[in-house]
Amino acid sequence: MDLKQVSSKIMPAAKTAADRITNTLDFLSPAFAPFAARWDAEADRRAKLRTPEHLKALMEAQKAHNSARSTAAQARSQRQAARKASANPLATARRAAATADRAARQHKQDAKAKLAAAKRDYPATLQRRAVEAHAVHAVPAAAASWLLSTPADWTVWPASVSAGLIGLNVAALWLGRRTAAVVVDDGATAEEKQLLERLDPSWWVQHAPDRGLSGTVTGVPQLGEAGITCAVRLDGEWADLGKFRAAEPRIRALLGCRTALRIQIKAGDRGGWAQLILRTRTAVDGKSLRWTPDRQGIGVDEVTGEIVDVPIVGTHKLVAGMTNMGKSVAWRPWMMRAVADPCMTGVLLDPKRLEARLWQGRIRTEGHQRGSQDEVHQAIYDTICELCAEMEHRQAVADVTQWNPTPDYPLILVVIEEGAAIVRMSKDKRWSDVLDKLDGLFTLARATGFWIVWATQYPSRTNGGITAQVSENIGSTLALTVDSQTADRVIFGENAAEKGWTPSDLDGIPGRALVKHKGRKPSPVRIWHVTDEMVKALPTSGPVWRGTAPAPASAAERPALRLVKDAPAAAVPAQPTGETNRDKVLAAVRDGATANAEIVAATGLNKGTVSREVKALIKAGAVRRAEDGTLTAGEVSA
């Protein structure tokens, strides 16, 4: 193959001689990098072994070996003298001398082995070994060539050859250690130039059989914002795309890719072709990913550089990914948009509690409470009941098929920060119907202006990360890095790998995700980063959402039930008019109600209202809560 022709294809001629030299060096450096790496690794290994302890052991081994050699020489001389003194091989002197000689020779061999081991533990430097090798070659060969030559053509050519080899060795090391710092006119780096050369059809066809890839032919590689893209024709046994994808290690070896370089293999634009993508760069390199009020969408596509938008309105959403990958930060762009819109509001249900405390006072939060986990679960349950009541109220008053938001009846963005915790919460009989209520919201509340984000680490129906009804109503999915291909299939279905939806290949970069929404292709997206400081900078003085659904009139007017013995009907006092909800709750407690459920039955108020008024009465001292949770009336009037 004509390397000059290949290089002319992938790097245009430089404008000056210095540029041409630099480009040529950039082109050659990758070829010598393996040699330099092996040399440096061996030199480093030898340097680390040359410790004072190993030097001391080597000197002792040399001393022992010299002593053993001397002893063996003496024993051999004594044995020869005994043979001369007596012709009888069974004589005592001869047998004793022979035994001593064998023992001395064995001791010498042991000492020699220990010396060899000590030399391995304290090796000579690699530079010294190289000098010794050249000297062993050059000195005897030069002397022999000089002696065998006549005075007319005396020569010492072996010395000149050895000197040339030394120069070549030094030059190869310099090239291999050199880092390409100059970018040529087309923007290709040294690594990309090497990959483009090897993806050239003539080079690929010549070397592919060596890696067991015969029957594959590359097209013309293209260098873009996201790296190198190349079409590959699959012939014969490679007609199965899955088989070609499984051959990724062989492809990586053929191209000489570094281990960390991400490779994608997808179906081509037509049958019998695959698309090979080498992610040598991204479209977000050098760009700021910090969210600002003028940022559009939720992030930017790494491949195309285009803004990726998943509107709040239109679909319920799933956010999945391992811990510390940025699930909480991923939904913040939606919430920041909801806070800025007067016809939108936010509700955050956070069993983990930390995110709720950050947003407290800026949106409606449950999970910010400092009490026990049971109190947090009760607050979340009461809010879900309140949301259900709001949905039913809007269904009753709506006269259109699509909700038109107003400041009084805004669109509601509900974020469930950890869905698996809600699923575990439903196993407690106190909140056993919480999933039924959420299923109702997911299936019915869209028409009344509710849009829900379900965030969880592992959205499996069987393992309790998400319910079947919620999963069926998810319209958009945002998946950050997950731990395995099994998780890929859980999130995106059984054909996730074939279609390229593999968040397990996102390299564990926080905020890097695959976003599936209305036909989007599986290219990585960098989510805008909304920091904690940005959230804290939001005003806390504005109103947060509270349910607008009124209590049923029949229930509000129904008097509380009382047990009356031997008293005429006229003795039962009439229900006072103009009572507030708090008065009704306090009256129910004074009449013997000891739990929220009993107060709901006695007053007809919804659960969320009762919970809110009970908290206010406890804070005012008009109601006390015992350690077992029962309620009793206090002495201070509300």
N, C-alpha and C positions, 0 to 999 in steps of 0.2 A: 504494500500500500504506500502511496506517495504522501508522507507525513507533511511535506511542505504544502501540498495542495490542500490537505485537511486543515492545516493551521491557517491557511489563507481564507478558508471558508468561515472559520469561527472567530478570527481576530483580524480586522482590517489592518493594512499597513500603517505603521505609526508615522507621525509627521516628521520626526527627527531621528537621527542615528541613535541617540540615547534612548528614545522610546522603543526603537526596534530591538536594541540590546536588552532592555528591561523586559519587553514582551517575550523575547526568546527565552530568557532566564525563567520567567514565570511559567512558560510552557514546559521547560525541562525539569523544573524543581520537583513536581509530583512523581516523576519517574525515579528519582534518587531518594525520595523520602523514606521508603522502606529500608534501604541500605543504611542510611544515617540513623534511623530509629534502632535498628539491630545493633549497630556499632555503639551507640550511646547507651543502650540497655546493658550490653556486655561490659562496657567500660564502667558503668555505674555499679554493676554487680561486683566486679573485681575491687573497685574502690571501697565498697562497704565491707568486704571481707578482710581488707588490710588493716586489722585492728591490732593494738599492742598485745592483746591476749593471744591472737593467732601467731603473731611474730615470735612471742616467747615459746609457744608450742613448737614452731618450726625450728628454732634454734636448739631446743632440747632434743627434737627428733634427729636433727643433723648430728648432734653430739653423740646420741645413742647409736646412730648408724655408723659413725666413724669408729666408735669403741667396738661395735660388733664386728666390723670388718677386720680390725686389728686382732681381735680374739680369734676369729675364724682363720686368719693367716697363720697365727701361732699354732693353732690346733692342727692345721694342715701340715706345717713343718714338723711338728712332733710326730704326726702319724707317719710321715715319710722317713723320719729318723728311726722309728720303731721297726719299720719294714726292713731297713738296712741292717739293724742290729740283730734281727732274728728272722730265720727263714720259715719258722713254724707259724702258720696263720692262726693257730689256736693259742699261741702264747699269751700269757696274761698281759704283758706290756702292749702287744699289738692290739689286743681286743680293747683295752682301756683307751688307747690312743684313737682307735676308730670310733668308739662311743663319744669321746670328747669332740672329735671332728664333726660328727653328725649333729651333735647338740649345738656346736658353734655355728654351723652352716644354717640350721633352723633358726637360731637366734638372729643371724644376719638377715635372713629373709623376712622375719617379723619386723625387724627394725627398718628394713627397706620399705615395707608396706606402710608402716606408720609414717615414714618420711614422705612417701607419696601422698598420703592423706593430708599431712600437714601442709605440703605444697599446694594442694587443692584448696585448703582452707585459707592459705595466704598466698594467692596467686600473684604473679608479676602483672604490672599494668599492661593494658592493651597496647599502648604505644611502644613499650619495651618489647613486647612479643612481636610487633610488626617490624621493628628495627632488627631484631634477631633473625626473623625470617628472611628479610632482604639481605642481611649480612651473610647468612648461610648460603644464599643463592649467589650473591654477587662476588664475594671474595674468592672462593675456590674456583668458580667458573672464569672469573677475570684472570686469575693467575694461570689457569690451564690454557686459556686462549692465548695469553701472551707468550707462554713457553712454547706452544705449538706453532706460533706464527714466525715468519721470517722477518729479518730487520726491515724489509721493504714494506711489509704490511702488518706491522705490529698493531694490535687492536685490543681493546678491553670492552668490547660491546656488551657483555653481560652487566657490567656496572652501569652503562648508560640505559639499558633496558630496565634495570631495577630502579634507577632514578626516575625514569618515566612512569613506572608503576606507582612510585611514591607520590609523584605529582598528580596522577590520576586519582589516587585514593583521597588525597586532600581536596581536590576539586569536587569529587563526588560527595564528600562529607559537607562541604560548604553549600553545594546546591541543595542537598537533601535537608539541611537545617534552615535553609533560607525561607522566609515567609513572604509570600507575594503581597506587596503593599500597594501596588499601582493597579488601577482598574483601566482596562483598555477601552477604546472608543465605544464598543458595543455593550460595555458594562459587565462582561463575563469575568468571573473570578478564575483563579488558577484551577480550582476544583471543578468548576463548571466547564472550563475548556477541556479538561481531561474527560469528563463525562460526555460532552458533545462529540468528541473524537471517537469515543468507544461506541456511541449510539449511531454513528454513521453506518449505513447499510453495508458498505464494503468491509469495514472492520468487524462488524457484528457477525456477518455470515462467515467470515474467515475463522473467527475464534469461538463462536457459539458451540460447535460440536465438542470442543474440549471440555465444556461444562455440561454436556448432556442436553443442550438446547437446540439441536439441529431440527430444522423444520419451522423455525421462527425467523422472521425477517422484519427489521425495523423500518419505519418510514423516516421522513426528515424530521429531526428533533427541533423543537421550538423553545426558545428561552423567553419566559415571560415574568410577570411580577411575582408569581408564586413558585418559580423554579423552572424546571425543564419538563416539557410534555412531549411524549413521543408515541406515535401509533405503532403497534406491533401486529403483523399478520401471523395468524396461527394456522399452520398447515398440519395435516395428518393427525397424529396422536394428540396434538395440542388444541384440537377443536373445543375441548372442554375448558372453559375459562377457569373453573375451580382448580384444575390441574396446573394451569399456568400460574395461578395465584399461589399455589402451594410450593412452586419452584422459586419463590422469592429469594431464599438463601443462595441458590445458584446464580440468579440474576445479579444479586449484590456482589458475589465473588467475581463474576465476569466483568462487571463495571468497575470493580475496585472501590466500592462505596465505603465510606466510613460507617462505623456501627450505628452512630447516632442519627444518620441521615434517614429521614422518613420516606418510605416508598409506598405509593398507592398503585394498585392495579385494578382498573375498572373495565367494564364492558365498553367496547368501541362504538363508533357511530353507526357501524353496519356489521352484519354477521361475519364471523370469522376473524374479527379484529379485536384487539384489546388496547387499552390506553394505559401507558406507563407514565407515572408522574413522580418526579424526584423533587422533593420539597427542599431545594437548596436555599430558598428565600421565601419571604411572605410579603404581601402587599401592605402590611402594617409596620414593616421595619422603619424605625425612625419616627413613627407617628405617635402622638400623645393619645392615650386611651382614657384619660380622665374625663368624666362627665361634666358638661357645662350646660346651662339652661338652653343654649342654642343648638345643642346636639340633637340630631334627629335619630329616630329608631332606637334600637337597643344595643347596637354594636356595628362592627365593620367586618366584611368578608375578607379573609386572609388571601384568597385567590384572586378575586377581582378588584378588591379595594372598595366595593360598593357598600353603601349603608344598608344594613339589614333591619327591617322593621317588622315587628309583630304587634299590631295594634291591640290596645286593651279590649276594644269592642270587637266582637265577632267569634271568639273561641274561648273556651276554658283552657287552661294551660297546665302543663306538667313541667316541673324543674327537678331533675335527678342528677345525682353524682355523689362521689365519695366525699367523706368529710374533709374539710379544709380546701375544697376545690372552688368554693365561692357560690354555693347555692343561695345564701342569704343576700349576697351582693348582686346576684344575677337578676333578681326581680325588682331591685331598687329603681332602675330606670322607669319601669311602669309606675311605681308608686310616686316617684318624683313628678311624673306627668299628671297623675291623679291629684296630687296636692296643689299643683299650679292651676288646675282647671276648676272654676267655680261650680261647674255642673258635674263634678266628680268628687268622690270621697273614698277614703280607704279604711279598711278594717283588717287588723292583724291579729291572728290567733296563734300564739307562740307558746307551746308547752315548754320549750327550752328556756324561755323567759328573757334571755339577754337581748335579743333583737327588739322585743317589745319595749324594754326599758329605754332603748335608744330612740324609738319613735314616740314615746309617751308624750302626750300633749300636742302632738302634731297631727295624728290620726287617731281613730278609735283603736285602742290596743287592749288585749287581754293576755296576761302573762307577766305584766310588769309588777304585780302585787308582791309584797314582801312576806306574805304569809306562807302557809304550808302548801305542798303540791296539790293536796285535795282542794284547797280554796281556789287555786289557779284553775284546776279542772272544772270546778263548779262555775267559776266566772266564765270560762270558755263555753261551757254547756249552756249557761243562761244567755250568752250572746248569740249562740247558734239558734236557740229558741226565739230570740228577738228577731233574728234575720228571717226565720221562717214566718213569723207573724207579719213582718214587713212585706214579705213576698205575697202572702195571702191578702193583705190589705191592698197592695197594688193591683193584684189580680181582680179584686172586687171593684176598684175605682177606675181601672183602665178602660178606655174606649177605643184603643188602637191596638194593632197586632205587634207593633214595635214601640218600646218605651221611649218617650221623648223626655230627656232629663231637664230638670230645672234646679235652681239652687235649693228649693224646698224638697224636691224629690230627685236627688242626683243619682248618676250611675254609681254603683258601689263595687269597688275592687276589693275582693276578699282574698287575703293571702293566708294560707294554712302553712305555717313555717315548718312543721314536721308532721307529715301525715301519719307516719307509723306510730307516733305517740298518741294520736287521736284514736287509731285502731286499738292500741293497747288500753286506752281509757275506756273504750266501749265494753271491755270485759268486766268492768265493775258494774254491778247491778244498779247503782245510783244513776249511771249514765248509759245504760244498756241500749237506749234508742238513739244515741247520738249519730251513728252511721246512717240510720234510716232518715234522719233529718237532713244530713249532708247529701245523701242520695237524692232526696227531694229537691234540694237547692240546685244540684248539678243538672237534674233533668228538667226542672220547671222554671227556674228563676231567670234564665236568659232573657225571656220575653219581657221581664219587669225590670231590667237594668242591672242584673247581678252578673259579674264576671269574676271567676274564681281561679286562683293559682294554687296548685297542690304541689308542695315541695317535699321531697323525701329522698333518702339515700338509695333505696333499692325498691322500686315500684312493682314488687311482685304481689300478685293476688294471693298466692298460697302462703307466702311468708309474712303477710300482714303489712306490707308497705302501702297498699292502696286497695280499695274495694273494687269489685267487678263493675258496679254501676258507674263509679267515678271514672274508671279506666275507659269505659265505653264512650264517655262524653268528653274526653280530652280531644281538643282539636289542634293544639300546637304543643310541640315538645321541645324543650331545651335541655340537652344532656351534656353535662361536663364530664371530666374523666371518670371512668368506672374501672373496676379492678379486673374484669375478665370478659371474655367473649360471651359467656353466659349472661352477664348483665346487659351486653349489647342486645341479645335476643329478647330479654325481658322487656327492654325499653322500646325497641323498634321492630320486634317480631322475629320470626324464625329465619327470614331471608335477609336479616340485617347485614351480614357480611357480604353477601352477593351484591347487594345494592349500595354498599359503601358506607352504611350507617354503623360505624365502629368507634364509639367514644372511648373504648379501651385503648385506642391508638393515639390519644390526644396528648400523651407525654407528661401528664400530671401537671400541666401549667394552669394555675388558677385563673378563672375567667375565660378560658378557651373552651368553646362548646360547639356542638353540632345542633343546628336549629332546623327542625322540620315544621314547615308551615306553608301550606298552599303551593306545593310543587317545588319547593326549594331543593337544590341539589346538595348532597352531603359534603360541603366544603366547610372547613373550620371557620368559626366566627369568634372574634374577640369582643367580649361584652364590655360596654362602657363601665368604667370603674367609679361608682358613687362611694366616696369615702365616708367614714363616720363623722368627720368634721363637717361635711356638706349637709348631712342629716341634722346635726346639732345646730347648724346655722338657720334651719327653718324656724319660722315664728311658732311660738307655743300659745299665743294669746287667742288664736282663732278657734271657732267652735268645732268640736268633733261630732261625728255622726251619732245620733240617737234615734231609735225607732220612732216612727210617726204613727204606727198602727194604734188606734184607740182600743181600749178594753170594750168587749161586747156590752151593749147597753143593758141587756137583760141580766147579765151577770153583775154589772155594777149596781143595779137597782135591787138585786136580790138580797134580803137581809141575811145576816149570819145565823146559822142554825144554833138553837140553844135548847138544853134539856131543862124543862120546867115541870116541877112536881106540884100537884094540888094547887095550881094557880089558874085563875080564869084567864081566858084569852085576852081580855082587856088589860090584864096586868103586864102583858108583854109590851115593852116600849116600842114606839114606832121608830123606824130607821131615820136618823137625822138627815136633813137635806143639806146640800152644799159641802159635804165631806170631801176632803182630799184623799188621794190614794194612800198617803202616809197615815191619815187618821183611820182609814179602814184596816190597814195592816196592824196598827197598834191595838185597835179594838179587838181584832181577831186573836192577837196574842193574849190580851187580858181575858178573853173568853175561853182560853185554854188551848189554843193552837200552839204546838211546840216545834213545828218544822215548816219549812217553806211550802211543802206539798199540802199540808193542812190549811195553811193560810190561803193558798190558791183555791182550794175547795170551798173555803168559807167566804171569800171575797169575790171570786170570779175574775180576779186580775190575772194577767198572763205571768208566766214564771220570771221573765226578765224584769218586769216592773216590781214584783214582790221581792226579788233578790236585791234590787237597787234600794228599795225603801227600807228593807231590813238592815242593810249596811248603814244607811243614814241614821236609823233609830238607835242602832248599837253605838255608833259614834257619838250621838247626842246623849246617851245614857238612859234612854227611855226603854230599851230592851237589852237584856243580857243574854249572852250565849254561854252555856255551861261547857265543861270539858268534853262531855259526850255529844255536844252539838245541839242540845235542846234549847229552846228559847223560852224566856220568862220575862214578864213585864217588870221594868225598873220603877224607880220612884220619881225620876225626872220626866216631866211631861214634854212631849214633842211640840 
